[in-house]
Amino acid sequence: MTETARTQHPDPESLCCESMQAALEMNCSEHDDPFECPDSLIAYNEGLNQFALIVHDGGRDVILIRHCPWCGAALSGGDQ
């Protein structure tokens, strides 16, 4: 049985680029929570429709971003 990639975003195909899609996939075999995985860079909050860089300080701190770090496209909800 093949495992389907899990993602933080409800519609990953709508994201600006493949790099953003990959950053929001949760493929870690050791961590279910992106805040616990040191390889996870981006968090998405569906309720607020916001993207953020994860600050790996042991908590759930983030830095909101308005543009994709890879392609520079404007991200929806980033200015709220």
C-alpha positions as a printed Julia matrix, in Angstrom:
80×3 Matrix{Float64}:
  0.0    0.0    0.0
  1.46   3.36  -1.0
  1.24   6.26   1.38
 -0.37   9.45   0.09
  1.58  12.63   0.76
  0.02  14.66   3.52
 -0.03  18.41   3.23
 -0.85  21.36   5.44
 -2.72  23.07   2.57
 -6.21  21.96   1.48
 -5.45  22.49  -2.24
 -1.69  22.09  -2.83
 -2.13  22.22  -6.61
 -3.27  25.86  -6.26
  0.0   26.95  -4.65
  2.39  29.2   -6.52
  5.2   26.72  -7.2
  6.42  23.17  -6.66
  8.85  24.34  -3.98
  6.0   25.76  -1.88
  4.0   22.56  -2.43
  6.97  20.5   -1.25
  7.56  22.74   1.77
  3.98  22.22   2.95
  4.06  18.43   2.52
  4.44  16.52   5.76
  6.57  13.5    4.85
  8.54  13.11   8.06
  8.4    9.58   9.46
  9.35  10.84  12.94
  7.09  13.89  13.35
  3.38  14.43  12.65
  3.53  18.09  13.62
  5.49  20.47  11.36
  6.51  22.5   14.44
  8.29  19.46  15.86
 10.14  18.55  12.65
 13.39  20.45  12.12
 13.08  19.93   8.35
  9.73  21.71   8.15
 10.11  25.34   7.07
  6.64  26.66   6.27
  3.38  26.54   8.2
 -0.08  27.22   6.81
 -3.05  28.3    8.92
 -6.19  27.38   7.0
 -8.54  29.33   9.3
 -6.63  32.57   8.73
 -5.38  31.66   5.23
 -1.86  32.7    6.24
  1.58  31.32   5.46
  4.5   31.64   7.85
  8.09  30.61   8.44
  8.4   28.27  11.41
 10.73  29.47  14.18
 12.19  26.26  15.58
 12.55  27.41  19.19
 10.64  24.57  20.83
  7.33  26.42  20.67
  4.84  27.36  17.98
  6.3   30.71  16.97
  6.1   31.83  13.35
  6.98  34.78  11.15
  4.16  35.65   8.75
  5.18  35.91   5.11
  3.44  37.7    2.24
  5.48  36.26  -0.63
  6.78  32.83  -1.52
 10.42  32.45  -0.46
 11.2   30.51  -3.66
  9.34  32.18  -6.53
  8.37  35.53  -5.01
  4.65  35.21  -5.81
  2.22  37.04  -3.53
  0.56  34.67  -1.07
 -3.14  35.05  -0.33
 -3.9   36.13   3.2
 -0.31  37.21   3.88
 -1.31  40.83   4.53
 -4.01  40.12   7.09
